Amino acid sequence: MEQDYAANGILSKHKPFALPGSKVHYARDRDFDVQHVKLELTVEPEKKKLEGAVHVTLSPIIDNVTRLEFDTVDLDIEDVKLSLGKISSFENTGRKLIINLDKALKMSENLTVSIRYSAEPRRGLYFIGPDKYYPDRPIQAWTQGEDEDSRYWFPCYDYPNDRATSEMIATVPSKYTVISNGVLVETKEDKAKGTKTCRWKQDIPHSSYLTSLVVGEFSLVKEKVDDVELQYYVPKGREEDAKRSFEKTPKMIRFFGDYFGVKYPYPKYAQVTVSDFIFGGMENISATTLTERTLHDRRAHLDFSSDDLVSHELAHQWWGDLITCRDWSHGWLNEGFATYSETLFKEEDLGKDEASHFIMREFDTYVEEDSERYRRPIVSRTYIDPTDLFDRHLYQKGGLVLHTLRYYLGEELFQKGLRNYANTFREKVVETSDFRRAMEEATGRSLEGFFDQWVHHGGHPEFKVSYDWDDNAMIAKISVSQTQNGNGETPLVFQTPVDVSFTFAKGVQTRRVMVTQRDETFYISLPERPRDVEFDPGNWVLKTLNFDKPKGMLLYQLTNDKNAVGRIRAAQRLAKHPTEDVIDALKTVCLKDPFWGTQAEAAKALGVIRTSSALKALIASLKIKHPKARRSVVKALGEFRDEDSAKALIGILDEGDASYYVEGEAARSLGKTRSLKAFDVLKKNLRKESFLDVIRVGVFDGFAELKDPEAIPIVTEWTRYGKQHPAREGATKALGKLGEGRPEVIDHLTRLLDDPWFRVRIESCIALGELMEPKAVAALQRLIDKELDNRVKRRAMEAAQKIQAGREASTAFQRLRDDVDKLREENRQLKEQLNRIEASKEKPARKS
């Protein structure tokens, strides 16, 4: 398929993804193939240290290997031994362990390298425990290896393009539980020493970043699905929350096994919840680690679910663990697949409307990053650290491209191709071309053009569509334009099939058109004038869509479209028509539509319309039963700076709501009303405890919207180390909105750059970047120089760049003003000269 790209002269409006210092990365070379990794460790959680040995069995890939290198960071190497031959020397550089052999190894000559070491890791293996600020925090040790952090806690080949079986033998104080990959083979107690030794064995090979070790005190909840033992490790006393949070795991395992064409491949699946985890979850092979934040009570369960996180990490047991990306630039084969698996399970479990609505929200998440931070191809090789790639392009856009591919191929061929890919490459490392070829082999379709435009280039089509009807010829005219700013990164034209639906009194007809040009028109003969027309009614194609339909058609679609996507689009488009009939229709949908997502979008549209009638409609809609829809109504009330709106919101906060999230949204919206009563009401609601502090965070957001300087000391106090982390994160974010022109806020945010909790450091970076404070650049640079978490480092770099760009823009603007002032002065002087010349001409001549 021929592809049309714009000339290089067109400039992109998007910020670049690659930051200064970025380099092009390719898959790493290998001299040897790791066969098996055996760890024998003594872990002391209270002392935050470990010691022991790793035994790496390997086989040279080439002849004459005289030197072996392992990745090691901050490890004290005590001794190195070989099962075959001797070493002449070894060197620990602080980044690498280099072992020089006394004689060369031959290809396929197996060798076991035993390395004795000790460590107090700063990354990779995290020790947590109580202190004076958090006296109730449990004592735990847990690992997080992705992307390349296993090297911080054991010597290894730390890159995804190698796979090995593994064994974990861990000795810990007797009161602790040890969880690792694979099957627990044996546990031995040493009562004299007060220790126990647990041996876990993982027989399916995996990359080093998937090696897991968790030590702590847990309750274990078990169940079984087919031949797989399910294990849920949670804090003692949270057993019921575990059942609530993980209740759909058996259904997920069966569904994914059937859909992917490969049954769950391991004898057990553990989900281990730990405190202060630095990600939502980590798909360690057969033993996922999850944030404790996913455990929730019955009230939170009204409108919060662990299903998306649980299904994502479970899907990784196929996409990422059984099949692993060869290098990080192809990480979407792990993350995009797991993200789309969330949609697949949601469709299976809750139906197509829920899945379609979820896809719409996934697009919103991706496009926010694409428009506000940067644009990049899904497969990108130029970066500083692999964590740069773990973004919304990798996750959400990767999943959305799979959604589009599913439409492009059709359900039957998509599943056939996916199953071929899973069976062909199980227990192997892959790159995008492997996936493409597997899909092509199974379907007979050439997909090079599809992958070129959607995966290897950035952006998406931005469609502008119009409809016209020729009554005499009985022909519908559909005009389609692509308005995206094409450049070398973004295609000027995306070529894709798209469905167009026509609704008549007795049913719906759908025609498929092939979009191949930037501007084109399709003429479609129909039996009668349609009551409604929709472009891509199933929302399969990754895109933005501007389709300006007549109000009457939109009103019909709002109440008659059987597809929730259509009703939601109608509600969104009707926000441009602030008439009484539209408000009445939106109110009816708010109250009566069978799907909460449509109710929510109707409420949002009423908030956009923002008339007195729209306000009355929203207040009447507060009785909606579904908490997610009710939350949207409450959010829309924040669009009105009106005492009636404030009164309704205060009523919710005073009387309470069944949903934590509705109360949190009420606090946020109350601040937006700027009511004189808001400050005291918000302050009173700080006392409310809630799941993940959602009410308190809503209060902080309300203070930020209120912009009352009296809130600054209150919000500042809640950033203090010792408060709950979700509240601290929300308070830090709010300070960024309250801090404009306030040096004391800038100083506090600068101090928070040194906070122990990484999410507070991230929020501080973002806040300082938004405030555009030049004095913060030096502090941000210090953070960049010392920070170990590359997510924080990137945010600091982006904030510093933003401030610098703002400073340069301000300087340029000042130069422009100076030039204009200079030009005005020169113009004034020139006018004076001209006036003098004219005046001299007008003087009467002297008589001779």
N, C-alpha and C positions, 0 to 999 in steps of 0.2 A: 504494500500500500504506500503510495507516495505521500509524503508529508510536507506541508507548507509552513515554513518558519519565516518570521520577519527578518528584515535586514538588521545587521548589528548596530546600526545607527540609532535605533529606537531605545530610549532609556526606560528602565523599569522603575515603577513607583515604589517597589518593595525594597526593604532594607536587606543587605546581604547577610547570608547565614554565616559565612566564614569570617571569623574575627581575626585581628592581627595576630600573627604567630601560628596560624593554621598551616597544616601541611597535608600533602596528598598521601593517603595510606592505602596499602595493598596487603593482601594476605601474607602472613609471615612464613618465611622459609623454615623447613624442618630438616634436621640431620638424622633424627631418630623418631620412631613411632612408640609412644608410651603404651604399654600393654596393661599394666596394673599398678595401682597406687595403694600402698598399705600404710596407714597412719597409726602409730602407737603413741598416745599422748597422755600426760597427766595434766589435768586442768584444775586450777585453783581459783574459783570465781571470786572469793573474798580478797585474794591477793592480786587479782587481775593479771595472772601470768599463766603460761603453759610451757611445758618442756616435753621432750620426747624425740621421736625419730620418724622419718618418712622413708619408706622403702619403695623405690621406683623401678619397676621392671620395664625394660625398653629393648627395642630392636633397631639397629641402625638401618636407615633407608638407603644409604650409599656406602661404598667401601672406604676404607682408610680414614675412619673417624678417630681423631686423636684428642678431641676436646669436647666436653659436654658442658652445656650451659643450662642453668635453671634460674627461674625468676625468684628473687628473694629481696624483700625490702624490710629493713629494720629487724632482721633475724640474726641472732648470735649463733654462728655455725661452730660446733664444737669438734665434730669429727666426720670424716667421710670414708666409707669403705665400699669395695666392689666385690661382687660375687665371682668375678672372672678377671684375673690380672690384678695389677696394682696401679695406684695413682702416683704420678711423679710429684704433683703439687696441686693445691687448690687455693683459690682466692675468693674472698667475699668482698665485692666492691661496694656493697650497700644497696645495689640494684640487681646484681647478678652473682650467682655462685658459679665460678669457672673452674672446672675440673680437668686437669691435664693428665692424660693417660700415659702409662709407660710404653704401651704398644698399641698400634692401630686396631680398631675393631673392623671386622668384616660385615658385610651386608647380611641382615637377618640373623646375626649372632646375638642371642638373648643375653642380657646383662641386668643384674639388679644392683642399683646404687642405693646404699643406706646412708642417710644423712642425719646425724644427731644434732639437735638444736634447741634453743629456748627463745622465748619472745615475750614481750609485753606490747602487744599490737596496738597501733593507733588506728588501723582500718582493717577490714576483712573479718576480724573476730572482735566483737564488741562485748565488753564487760560492763554491766550496769548493776547498781545497788543503791541502798538508801544513803542519804546524806542529810545535813541539817535543813536543807531546803525541801527535800522530798523524802521524809522519813519512812513513808510507806512503800516506796519503790522496791520491788522484789530484787533479789540477787539472781542474776541470770548471765549466761554467756551465750551468744548466738552469732552465727556467721552471715555475711553478705558478700558473695564473691563476684557478682556481676557488677561491672564488666571485667576488670582485671585486678581484683583485690584479693584473690586467694593467696597471692604471693606475699601478702602481709602476715599470714599466719602459718604457711608451710611452704617449703621449697617445691616448686612445681614448674611444669610447662604451662604458662598461664595465658593461653590464647584459645579461641574456640575451634580451631581447625584440627584438633586432635581429640581422640576419645579413648578412655580406658576404663576397665572395671575398677572397683575400689573396695577398700575395707577400712573400717574405723574401729579402733580399739581404744576406748577412752576410760581413764581412771579418774573418779571424782569422789568427793565426800559422799557417804552413804545416803544422805537425805535427798540427794538430787536425782532427777531423772535425766537420762541421756537419750537424745533422739538423733538419728542420722539416716543416711540413704539406705535403701534396701531392706533386708530382713534382719531382725535381732536374732543372732545365732546363739549367744549365751550371755549370761550375767554371772559374775563371780563376786562373792562378798569376802572382804578381809576385815573381820570384826576387830582384830587387834589394832589395825591401823584406822579403823572407822571409814573404810573406803569400799567402793565397788567398781568393778571393771566390766564394761559392756562392749560387746563385739557385734558390729553391724556389717553386713556384706551386701554389696550391690553388684549383681552379675551382668547387667546390661551396661555396656560402656557409655561413658558420658564425658563431656568436657569439664575441665577443672573448676570452672566458675560455678558449677552445679553441686559441688561438694558441700555438704551441710553438717554442722554440729550445733546442737542446742543443748544447754545444760540449765536446769532450773527445777523448781518445785511446781508440779502441774497435777491437775486432775485429768484422767483419761476417760473419754467417752468413746465407746466402740460400737460399730455395727458392721454388717457385711452385705455386699452386693455381689451376687454370683460367687466367684471364688476370690474376690478382693476384700481384704480386711481394711475397713475405714477407721482411722484413728484421729480423734480430735483432742488435742492437748490444750487445756485452758487453765487460767488461774483457779484455784480452789474456791468454790462457791459460785462459779459461773457456768455450771453444767447445763442449766436450762437455757442460758443465753447461747451456749454452744449448739444445742439442738435446734434452737430457733435460727441461728445464723447459718448452719451447715445442713439444714434439713433436706435440701434438694440435691445434695451431692450424689446420692445413688442414681437418681434420675438423670443427672448430667453425665455420669460415667457410661450409662447404657446408651444414651442418645449420641454422645460423641463417638463411641465405639462403632455404632451403626452408621452414622453419617460419614465418618472418616474412612470407614472400611477396614479399620484395625482395632481390635478389641484393646481395652486398657492393658498395657503390656507388662505391668509389674504386680507382684503379689500383694503389695499393700499401698495405701495412699494415706499419708499423714498430713494433717493440717495443724500447725503449731502456732499458737498466738503468743507473741512476746511483747514486752513493754518497750516503748521508745524506738520501735523499729523505724528504719530510715526510708522505707518504701511502703506502699500499700501491701505488697506481697512479693514473694520471690519463689519461683517455681523450681526449687532444688529437686532433683530427680527423685520421685516417689515420696518426697518429704517437703511440702511447701511450708514456708514460714510466712506468717501473716501478722499485720499490725493488730494489736489488741483492740484498736479502735473499731474494728469491724464487729465485735461482740456488742449486742444491743438488747435493750429491754423490750418489754411488750409494748409500751407506749411508743417508743421509737419505731417499732416494727409497723406501725400504721402507715408510714410513708418512707421508711428506710429499709433497704434490703442489702444483704451481703451477696446476693446472687451474682451480680456482675463481677465482683472481685473473685468470688469462688470459681465461677465458670471460666474466667480469664486464666487464672493460675492453673486450673485443672487442664484446660486446653493446651497449655504449655507442655504438659507431659507428653503430648504428641509433637506440637510445633515449638521446638526449642530444645527439648530433652531427647526425644527419640530421633528427631531430625534437627540438626543444629546449623545455624548460619556459619558459613566458612570464614567470613570476616565480618566486622561490625557494620560495614557499609550496607550489607544485605540483612541487617537486623530486622527489617520488616517481615521477613520470613518467619521470625519468632513472634514479634510483637503485633504486627498487623493481623496475622492469622489468629492469635489469641484474642485480639480485640474484636474481630469479626465473629469469632465463636460466641462471644457474649450475645450478639444479635441473633445468631442461629438458635441458641438455646432459648432466648426470650420468645422467639417466634414459635418454637415447639411448645413452650411452657404456658405462655400467656396469650398467644395469638398474633396475627399479622398487624393489627392496629398498634399494639404495644411495640412490636419490632420496628414498624415504620416510623413511629414517633421517636423511638430511640435513635434511628438512623438520622433523623432530622437534627436531633440534639448533638449527635456526634459530628455532623457537618458544622454546626455552629461553633463547636469547640475547636475544630481544625481551622476554620476560616478566621477565627479571632487571632490565632497565631500567624496565619498567612498574611493577614492584613496589617496587624499591629507590631509584630516582632520581625519576621523575615519570611521569605519564600525560598524553598529548595526542592530539588528532586527527591523522591523517596530514597533512591540509592544515591548517596553522596559520599565521596571519598575524601573531601577536603574538610578537615576539622582539627581541633587541638587535642581533644580527649574523646574517647568513644562515648562518654556520657552526653556529649553535645548532641548526639544523634537520637537520644531517647526522648523524643519530643512528640508533639501532636501530629507531625507529618509521618513519623514512624508508626505510631499507634493508630490514631483516628483516620488519617488519610489512607494509610495502608489498608485498614479495614474497609473503608469506603470504596477503594479501588477493587477489592475482592467482591464487594456488593455489585459494582458495575460489571465485573467480569461474569458474575453469576447470571446477570441479565443478558449479557452479550452472547453467552453460550447456551443459556437455558438451564433449567434446574437439573435435568437428567444428565446432560453432558458435563455440567459443572461438578456434580457429585462423582461422575465417572473419572474425570480428570484428577480431582482431589484424591480419590482413592488410589489411582495409579501412582500419583506423587508419593503418597504415604507408604505404599508397599514397595515402590522402587527404591526409595531413599531411606528407609528405616535404618537406624543405627549408622547413619552417614552424615557427613557435612555437605552443605549445599550452598549454591548461590542462585541468584534470580533466574539465570538462564536454565538451570536445572528444573526449576518449577515450570518455566515456560515450555520447555521441551516435553516435560511429562504431560502437561495439559494438551499440547499439540498432538502427541502420540495417541492419547486416549480419545481425542475429539475429531481429529483430521482437520482442525482449523489452524490457519497460520495466524499466530498471535504476536509476531514481531512488531507490527505497527501499534497494536494495543499497548504493549509494554513500553514501547518507545515514548509514546505521548503521555501515558499515565504514570509510569514508574521512573523513567529515566529523564523526564523533564518536569519542571515545576508548574504549579498553578492548575487551573481548571477552566472549562468553558464558562463564559458569562453570557448567557442567552438573553436576548431581547426578542420577544415573540409578539406578533399581532395577528388578529383574526378578522376576516371580512367574509360576508356572505353575498353571493350573487343569486338573487331570487329567481331570475329568468333562466339561468343556466343550471341552477341547483348545484352549485359548486362552492365548497369552502376554500377560502384562500388563507393559507398559513404562511406568514412571512417570518423567517428566522434569521437573526443576525448574531454574530459572535462579537462581543465588544471588549474582550480582554485585551490588555496592552501586550501584544506579542513581542517577544525579543528572543535572544539566543537561548534563554532559559525556559520561557513559556511559549508554547505553540501559538502561532497566529490563528490557526484553524485546528480544532479538534474534530476528528472524523469519528462519528459514532451513530449507531442506530438509535432512534427515539420513537416511542409510541405516542400517538395522538389519539385521544378518545373523544367520541361524539355521543352525547346522551340524547335519546329521543323518548317519546312518551312510552314506548314499549320495550325499551332496552338500551344497551350501550354497544356501539361498534368501535373497535380499535384498529387503527391503521399504523403500520410501522413505516417510518421514513428514514432515509440514510442521509445524515447531515455531512456534507463533504466540503462546503465552501463557507467563506466568512459571511456572505449574504446570499440567501436563496429563498425561493418561494415555492410552495407545494400547493398544487390544485387538486382537490379531492372531491369527486362526485359522490353525492349523498342522496338518499331517497326523499329527505325532507329537511327543513331548516332545524338544526339541532337546538336543544334547549340549553345545552352546556358544551363547552369545548375545553379540553385540558391537555397540556403538553407534559409528557412523561408522568402520567397519572399515578404510576407506582413508585415514583421518586427513586428510580434505579440508577440514573446517571449522575455522577458527581458533577455538580454545577451550581451556579447561581442562576436564578430565573426571574426575569422581569416580564410579566404577562399581564398587560393592562386590559382587563375584560370589562364589558359594560356592567353597571351596577345591578341591573335586573338579572343578568346571568349569574353574578356572584351570589345574590340572594337565593336564587334557585339552588345553586351548588351547595350553599351553606347548610341547607336542610334536607337536600335530596341525595347528595353524593353518598353512596354506600361505602366509599373508601375514606377512611379518616384523614388521609393525606389531603384529599380534595377539600374536605370540610375545613381543615386547618388552614389551607391556602386561602380559601374564600374568606375566612375570618381575618386573616392577615391583610388581605387586599381591601377588604371593606373598611378598614381603619382610615382609608383615604376619603371615605364618604360619610361625613358627620351629619347625617340626616336622621330624622326621627324614626323612619321605617327601618333603617339600618340598626339603630340602637335597640329598637324593639326586637328585631331578629336576633341580634347578638345576645340580648338578655335571655331570650327563650332558649338559645343554645346553651348558654351558661347554666341554666337551671335544668335542662332536660336532655341534653345530648347523652347518648349511652356511653361515650368514651371520655374519660377525664381529661385526656390531652386536648380534645376539641374544646371542652369547657374552659380549660386554661387559656387557650389561644383566643377564645372569644372575650374572656375577661381582659386579657392583654390589649386587645383591640379597643375595648371600651376605655381603657386607660390612655391610649393614644388619642382617641377622639376628644376626651377631656371637656365635655360640656356638662351642664348641670343635670341634663337627662341621663347622660352616661354615668354620672356619679350615683344617681338614684338607682340605676340598674345594677350597679356593682354592690351597693349596700343591700339591695334586695337579694343579691346572689350570695351573700355571706352564709346562707343556710345550706349551701351545697354540702352534700355528705362526704364526697371523696376529699381527703385532706390535701392531696396534691393540687386539685382544682381549686379548693378553698384558699390555699396558699397563693395561687395566682391572682385570685380576686383581691386578697389582702395586699399583694404587691402592687396591683394596679391602682389601689386607693392612694398609694404614695405619689401618684402623678398629679394629685389635686392639692393645691394649697388652699384648703377650704376647711372651715371648722366642722362641718358635717362629716367630712372624711376623718378628721382628727378625732372627733367624738366616737366614731365607729371603731377606730383603731384602739383608742384608750379603753373602750368597752371590752375588747378582746383581751387586752393585757390585764385589766382589772379582774375580769371574770375567769380568765384562763381559757384554753382550748384543749381539746383532746390531743392535738398534735404539738409537739415541741416546735416543729418547723413553722407552723402557722404563727405561733407566738413570736418566734424570732423574726419572721417576716413583718409582723405587725410593728415591732420595735423599729425596724429599719424604715418602714414606710412612714411611721409617725415622725421620725426626724425629717423626712423629705417634705412633710406638710408645713414645716417651720412654725407650727402652732406654739403659742406662748406657754401652753401647758405641757409641751413635750418634754422639756428638760427634766422637770420633777418626776414625771411618769417614768421616763427612761432610767433615771437614777434609782428609783424604787425597784425597778425590775432587774437591776444588777444582782439582787439577792437570789434570784431563781436559779436553781441547779437544773441542768438538762443534759441530754445525750450530746457529747462532743461540744458542750457549752454553746449550742446553737442559739439559745435565747440571749445569752450574754454577748455573743458575737454580733447578733442583731442589734443589741443596744449600742455597741461600739459603732457600728455602721450608722445607726440613727444619730448618734452624737456627731459623727463626721458629716452627715447630711445637714444637720442643724447648724453647723459651723459656729457654735457658741464657744468662745475661748474658755469659759468656765469648765468645760468638759476636759480640757487638756490635762490638768493634774489627776483627774479621775482615771482617764484612759492610760496615762503614763504609769500610774500605780499598778495597773493590771498587766503591764509589760514586765513587771518585776519577776526575776528568776525565783521560783518557788510557787508561783501561780500555775494553774493547769495550762498545759501547752496550747491546746486549741484556743483558749481565751487570750493567751499571750500573743499568738499569731494574729488573731483578729484585732487586738488592741494596737499592735505595731502597724498593721495596715491602716487603721483609722488615723493614727498619728500622722501618717503621710498626707492625709487629706486635711488635717487640722493645722499643719505646720507652716503653711505659706507665710513668709514674712516674720516667722517667730524663731529667733536664734536658739532659744532654750529647747525647742523641739528638734531642731537640726542637731544640736549637741547630743541630745538623748539618743536619737536615731543613730548617730555616729558611734556612740558607746555600745549600742546594741549590735554593731558589727562584730563585736567580740563575744557575743552571747554563746553559751555552751550548746544551745539548741539550734540546729542548722536551719530549721524553718523560720525561726525568728531572724536569723542572719539574712536569709533570702528576702523576707518581707522588708527588712531594713534597707537592703540594696534597692529594691523596687521603689520604696517610698522616697529615698534620697534622689533616685533618678527622676521621679515624677516632680519633685520639688525643684529640680534643676539648680541645686545649690553648689556653686563652684568650690566652696570651702570643703565639701565632702570628697572631692576627687582624691586628695592625698590619703584620706582614711580608706577609701575604696581600693586604692593602689596597694596599701599595706595589707589589706585583706587578700587581694589577688596574690600577693607574693607569698603568703603563709598558709593559705587555705588548702586543706586536703580534699574537701568535698568539691568535686568539679562542677556540680550543679550550682553551688554557691559562687564559685569562682566565675562561672559564665555570667551569672546575674550581676555580679560586681563589675565585670568588664562591660556589659551592656549599659549599666547605669553610668559608669564613667564616660563611655562613648557618648551617651545621650546628653550628659551635662556639657561635655566638651563641644559637641555639635551645637548645642544651644548657645554656648559662649561665643563660638565662632559666628553663628548666625547673628547674635547680638552685635558683635564687633563689625560684621559686614553691614548690618543695618545702620550702625552708627556711622560707618564710612560713607554709606549711601546718603545719609542725612547730611553729613558734612559736605559731600559733593554737591548735593542739592542746594545747601546754604551758600556754598561758594558760587554755584551757578547763578543763584538768585542775586548775590552781591555783584557778580560780573554783569548780569543783566541790568541791575539797577544803575551801575556805573555807565554802561553803554547807553541807557536811556537818557541819563543826565547829559552825556556828551551829545547825543542826538538833539536833545532839547536846546542845548546851548547853540548848536549849529543852526537849528531852525530859528531860534531867537535872533541870531546875528543876521540871518537873511531878511527878517522882517523889519529891521531898523531902516528908517527913511534915509535916502541918499543925501549927502551934503550939497548945498547949492554951490555952484562954482562961481 
